[in-house]
Amino acid sequence: MRYQMLLERVAKEYNITPEEVENEMRKALQIAGYDIEPAIFIALAASKVKKTIYRN
């Protein structure tokens, strides 16, 4: 799933804007100690999920 589409789906579910979703993700990543962009974090997580699914 594309990053922008993911932002839009989450925003729609919580009745907020995609920009607010991205800002919250950015804050959460900073609090967790990650110095990466939200889009990169999502891509890394998606890659890990795909590897796990293919193993099972």
Backbone torsions as a table, in degrees:
resi	resn	phi	psi	omega
1	MET	NA	137.4	178.9
2	ARG	-68.0	149.7	-177.7
3	TYR	-58.9	-47.2	-178.3
4	GLN	-63.0	-39.0	179.2
5	MET	-64.8	-39.9	177.8
6	LEU	-62.2	-45.2	177.5
7	LEU	-58.4	-43.7	-178.4
8	GLU	-65.5	-39.3	179.8
9	ARG	-66.6	-43.3	178.6
10	VAL	-65.4	-43.1	179.5
11	ALA	-60.5	-43.0	-179.9
12	LYS	-63.9	-41.0	-179.0
13	GLU	-63.5	-36.0	-177.3
14	TYR	-103.6	8.0	178.7
15	ASN	54.6	46.2	174.9
16	ILE	-132.0	176.3	-179.3
17	THR	-87.0	155.7	175.7
18	PRO	-58.1	-32.2	178.3
19	GLU	-65.0	-38.4	177.8
20	GLU	-66.3	-39.0	177.3
21	VAL	-61.1	-47.7	-179.0
22	GLU	-63.2	-41.0	178.1
23	ASN	-62.9	-41.9	178.3
24	GLU	-65.2	-39.7	177.1
25	MET	-63.2	-42.7	179.6
26	ARG	-60.6	-45.0	178.4
27	LYS	-62.1	-44.8	-179.2
28	ALA	-62.6	-41.1	178.2
29	LEU	-64.8	-39.8	178.1
30	GLN	-64.9	-43.2	178.8
31	ILE	-62.7	-37.5	179.5
32	ALA	-75.4	-8.2	177.4
33	GLY	91.8	12.4	178.3
34	TYR	-93.3	133.0	179.1
35	ASP	-109.1	59.3	-179.9
36	ILE	-135.3	160.7	177.4
37	GLU	-72.8	148.2	177.9
38	PRO	-55.5	-38.4	-179.3
39	ALA	-62.6	-38.2	179.2
40	ILE	-69.5	-41.1	177.9
41	PHE	-59.8	-44.9	178.8
42	ILE	-62.2	-42.6	179.5
43	ALA	-63.2	-42.1	178.2
44	LEU	-64.5	-43.1	179.0
45	ALA	-63.9	-42.6	179.2
46	ALA	-63.6	-38.9	178.7
47	SER	-63.0	-43.2	179.8
48	LYS	-64.9	-41.6	179.6
49	VAL	-62.6	-43.9	179.8
50	LYS	-61.1	-42.1	179.0
51	LYS	-62.9	-41.6	-179.7
52	THR	-66.1	-42.7	-179.7
53	ILE	-63.7	-43.4	-177.8
54	TYR	-67.8	-27.9	178.5
55	ARG	-71.0	-32.9	-176.1
56	ASN	-87.2	NA	NA
